[in-house]
Amino acid sequence: MISDPLVFAATSDIAGKMRGKAFPLSHVEKRSGRGVGWTPTNVQITCFDAIAESPFGALGDLLLVPDADTMATVDFDDAGPVERMAIGDITNLDGAPWACCTRSILKQALARLKRVAGLELIAAFEHEFQFRPTMTAPGQAYTLQGFTRRRAFAEALMAALAQAGLGPDTFMKEYGPDQYEITVTPTRGVTPADQAALLREITRMTAARVGEQATFAPILDPETSATACTST
């Protein structure tokens, strides 16, 4: 089948979703400077696809400008399409940061931290997630047995993260049913947040490639343990 490779320009929003639009890979240089069209009201889309009340309505134009330094490419070598994505900043048409761009807000906060305290952020995240439906037998928390059950997935995920430019660190069977944890190495500035968003998406992609469904939902069953994301 004929194919024109695409790159997904993304913003990680306050609903915990990676939203955006795709453009041809051959246009990367142009789009890294000019961005793609975006609309203010998108910031109010909830995780349930409702649009919360806002002053924006259907009016206004913005730009979503992908940051070439965040470009992530993952080839699962399974005859499926290669995944390509880049996180970007939402700007006004004049290039100024948009007031509700989460990435720009973080950049501004980090700049203030550096200016006021002379400090630079170095961070990493521990991400817990679960497979749906949960089918793990009791007694597998932190065990080799629990790890081995998902070894093929874990090894594919580690390889995918490395391809995407993240530093895979550890993978383990967590406490809850079908609950696991993945960590990456520390990075500086806004990069830990970028990588946290990419890690969640790549984890879901990897699970889908092996016929599974991974979720980072805080809790699936009130009778079992919750799923967390811890920064270090």
Secondary structure by P-SEA (a helix, b strand, c coil): cbbbbbbbbcccccccccccccccccaaaaaaabbbbbbcccccccccccccccccccccccccccccccbbbbccccccbbbbbbbbbbbccccccccccaaaaaaaaaaaaaaaccbbbbbccccccccccccccccccccaaaaaaaaaaaaaaaaaaaaacccccccccccccccbbbbbbbbccaaaaaaaaaaaaaaaaaaaaacbbbbccccccccbbbbbcccc
